[in-house]
Amino acid sequence: MVMLEEGLRKIIADLIGSAKNIAILTHTNPDGDAIGSSLALGLALKKKGIDARVVIPDGLPDFLRWLPGIELSTTFVYKKEKAIGIIEGADLIFCLDFNDPNRLNGFEEYLFKSKAKKILIDHHEDPVRFADITISETWRGSVGEMIYLFLKEIFEEDILDKDIATCLYVAIMTDTGNFNYASSYPEIFHVVGDLMKYDLEKDRIYSNVYDAFSEDRMRLLGYCLQEKMVVLPGYHTAYISINDEELKRFKHRKGDTEGIVNIPFSVKGVRFTALFIEKKDRIKVSFRSRGSFPVNRIAAEHYQGGGHTNAAGGDSFLSMEETLQFFESLLPAYAELLSEG
């Protein structure tokens, strides 16, 4: 499970060893992998006596606020001057869980202005070449798994502890849908098995992430299933759309729509799901699939997006009604692929 060649490992180890201040950046609308992997790296660097800080573009979902090391994070939209100061004062910058600096959603200009060396660690396809060092392994289920390997290879001593292992486990668990997808290879379970050695409280972690939603979020979920889920059996497809008025009705908070795109898979025969959420200036589109159906192809060709084979997303700049009509109009072209599973 070696990720780094010896020469690259030494270069990175030297960069870390000579750094006093390290910034860790991750993407807008951060998920469990983005936050978990960033905090794990930050905690490990702190143990080495380095001032490591995590900068995220916008707010944290409530179900991630309990994570160890959360005090290392600064949110750009709420504390802009502090976030800029962290980036400007960094000797080294890590970019985690995004393949394009545009996903920083507003503070990429400060990344580009910085003269610090930049290291990208990511698992999304077609990374933009903006970093000095790019570590890209698109077949891995999460960046959390990559950070586990990174820490094992960069530091001679075992730097992991319960807090770091907890953050890594959350990263891996959430980005694989609790090991339901992107996890069909032995190495990922070797990683999780090793994390368990650090007194990991697996059941408590699961409950903190998946059993911590508000009553409003649960009622939103029920409404989506009863009123908004459209099933198209002929195309093995189902989708859910949520407009701004509906989000306000259920007192939407960041993270409330997390995982909703996966729920239609419980319908027998569904292999392709989509979630459309109305934003201020666009419709956010999320895709998931089972089997070999490439949702990243649809995202890239029609929604200015991308992602993985089974998990991707993009944007529509049509109205919600037009967006849904356009989506359904695409399905006949993919009917053969969808029927193959």
N, C-alpha and C positions, 0 to 999 in steps of 0.2 A: 504494500500500500504506500509506496514511496511517491511523493508528489513533486519534489524538487530535486533537480540534478545537483551534484555536489558543488559545482562552481556557482550556481545561482544561490544555493543555500548559504554559501560563505558570503556572497555579496550582500544578501539581505541581512544576515546576522551582523555584518559589519555596519550596515546602515542603522540598524536598531541600536547597536552598541554605542554608536557615536551620537545618537539623538538624545536630547533632553526633553523635548516637547513633541508629542506625536498626536496628530489629529486623525480620527477615524470617521469617514463620511459614509452615509448610506442613503438610500433612495426615498423619494416622496411616498406618502402613504405607506409607512414602514410596516412590514409584517413580522411574524415571529422569527423568521430566518434573518431578516435585516437587523433587528434589534438584538436577538440572541447572539448572533455571531459577532456583532460589533462590541457588545458588552463583554463577551468572553475574551476577545482580543484585548480590550481595554484593561480588564482586570489582570490579565497575564502580564501586560506591560507594566502596570502599576507595581506588581510584585518584583519587577526588575529595577524599580526605583525611577521609572520614567513617568513624567507627567503626561498621561494619555487621556484624551477627551474625545467623546463621541458627539458628532453634530448631525442632527436629522433635520430635514426640510420643514416638516410640519408635525402635528400632534401625535402623541402615542395613543394607541388603543388602550382602553382601561384594563383589558385582560393581560397586558404585558407590564403594567406599572409596578408589579410586585417583584420583578426580576432583580437578582443581586447585581449591584453595580449601576443601577438606574441613575444614581446621583452623578455618574460620569457624563450623562447626556445633557445636551443643550439643544433646544428647539429654535431653529432659525427664525421662524415667523413670529415667535414670542420674545426672543432675546437676540435680536439681530446684531447689536454691537458686540455682545459677548461671543456669539458664534463667529463673527468676522475676525475678532481678536484671536480666537483659537486657531483659525486657519492661517492667519497672517503670522502668528508666532510659532508655527510648527516647523520643525526641522525635517520631518518626514510625514507623509500623508498616505494613509491606507484608504482605498475606495472599495467598499464591500457590497456585493449583491446587486450591482447594476452594471450594464454593459455600455451605457451611453451617458455622458455627463449631463445631457438634457434632463435626465431623471432626477437631478438635484433641484430642479424646479425653482430656480431663482438665484442660487448662490454658486452656480458653476463658474461665474466670472471671477470669483475670489479663488477658486481652485486654479484656474488658468493663470491668474496673476502671481500665485505663489511660486517661488523659486525652489521650494522643497522638492525632493525626489518623491515620486508618486508610485504607489504599488496597487494595482488592481487585482482583487481576488474575487472571481465570479464564476457562475455556472450557466449563464444565459448564452444563447447562440449569437454568433456574429458580433463580438465585442468591438467597439470603436477603439482605435489605437490612440489613446490620449495619455496613457501612463508611461512612465519610464520602464516599469516592469509589469507585464501582464501575466497573471496565472489564471488560465481559463481551462476548466474541465467541465464541459457541457453535459457529460453523461452522469455527473453526480447529482444526487437528489437535493442537496442543499449546500449553501456556503458554510453552514455550521460544520458539516463533515470536513470540508476543506480546511477550516480553521483548526479543527482538531488535529489533522495531519500536519498542518503548518506549525503549530506549537510543539508537536512531538519532534519535528525535524529541525526546527530553528534552535531550540534550547536543549543543551546537553542534559540538563537535569529535568526531572518530571515537574513541570510547573503547574499542572492541573490540580485543582482542589474541588471541593463540593460546589462552591459558587460558580466556578468556571464551567464545571461539568453540567450544572443545572441550566446555564445559559445555552450551552451547546446542545443539550438534549431538547430544549424548547425549539431551537432553530431547526433541528433535524425533524422532530416530531411534526411541527406545524407545516413545514414545506413539503412533507410527504403525506399530508392528510392522515396523520397517525399511522404511517407506514402502509397506506392504502394504494399509493402510486409513487412512481419515481424511486422505488426502493427494491427492485427485483434483482439485486446482486448481493453476493455474500458479504462484501467488504463493509457495507453500511451497518450490518448487524454485528460485525466484529467491533466496529467503533462504538456502537451503543452498549455492547457487552462490556467494553473496557470502561465506559463512563459509569456503569453501575458499580464499579469498584470504589467510587468516591462517595459512598453513602448516599447515592442519589435517591430521592424520595419520588419515585416514578408516579405513583398513584396520586400523590398530592399535587405534583406538577400538572398532571392531566386535568385534575379538578380545577386548579387555578386558571387554566387556559380555557377549558371547554364547559365548565360548570359555573361560570361567573358572570353570566349575562343578566341584564336588567329585565324586569317584568315587561317594560316597553319593547325591548328587543325580541322577547319571546312572542309577544302579541304581533309584532311586525312579521315574524316568521310565519305564524299561523295565517295571517292575512295573505302573505305571499303564496302560500300553498293553496288556500281556499279560493282566492280571487285572481291571482296574477300568474300562476303557472300555466303555461300553454304546452301541451304535449302533442307532438307530430309523429305518430307511430310509423308512418310510411317512410320517414327519414331518420328514425331512431333518435329523435332530437326533442329536447324540451328547453324552454327558456322562461325567464322571469324578468319583468320590467318593473322598476320603481321610480315614480316621478317625485319631484321636489315636494309637492303638496303631501304626498303619502309619507315621505321622510319626516316632515314637520309634524304630521298627525301622530306619529309614533315616537316623537321626541328623539329623533335620531342623534346618536353620538358616534364619534369615530370608532370604528371597529364593529358596529352593529350589523353591518352587512357581510362581515367576514364569514366565509363558508357557505353562504346561501347558494352560491353557484353550484355546489356539489350535491345539494339535497335531491334534485330531480333524478340522480342516478339510482335512487331507491325504486324508481318506476321500472318495472321489468321491460327490458329491451332498449332502454335509453343508453346511448353511447356518446352522445354529444350534447352538452349543455351550455347555455349562455345566460349571462346576467347583464341587464342594461340599467344603469343608474343615472338619473338626470343630475347633472352638475350645472353650475352657473352659466358656463359657456360651451358645454358639450355634453354628449352622452358617453359616460365611461362604460366600456364593453369588456367583459371578462368571459373567457372561453375555457372549458374543460372537456376532456375526452377520455374514453377508455379504449384500450387496444392501440392500434397503430394509426388512428385517424389524426392527421397533423393540424391541430388547431392553430399552430404558429403560422402556417401557410395562409390560412384565412385572415388572421390578424394582420399579417404583413401585406397581403395583396389588396385588402379592402378597408382596413381600419388604421393604417399608418402605425401599426404596432408590431409586436413580435412576442417571442417567448420560447417555451419548450414545446415539444410535440404534443404533450397532453395538458399543458397549462399555458395560456397566452392571454394577451389583452391588447386593447387599442382604444381609439376614440372615434365617435361619429359626430359630425357637425350638422347633421340633419335634425329635424324635430323628432321627438320620440316616436310618433306615429310613422313617420317616413323611415326612421331607423329600423323599426320592426318589420315594415313592409319590405325594405331592402334586404334584411337578413333572411326572411323567408324566401325571397326571390333567388337567393344564392344556393339554396339547398338542392335543387334539382341537379346542379352541376356536380355536386359531391355525393349524389345518391348511391353510386356504385361503391365508392370508398366506404360510405357509412354502412352499407349492407354487408361489407366484408368484416366489419368489426375491427 
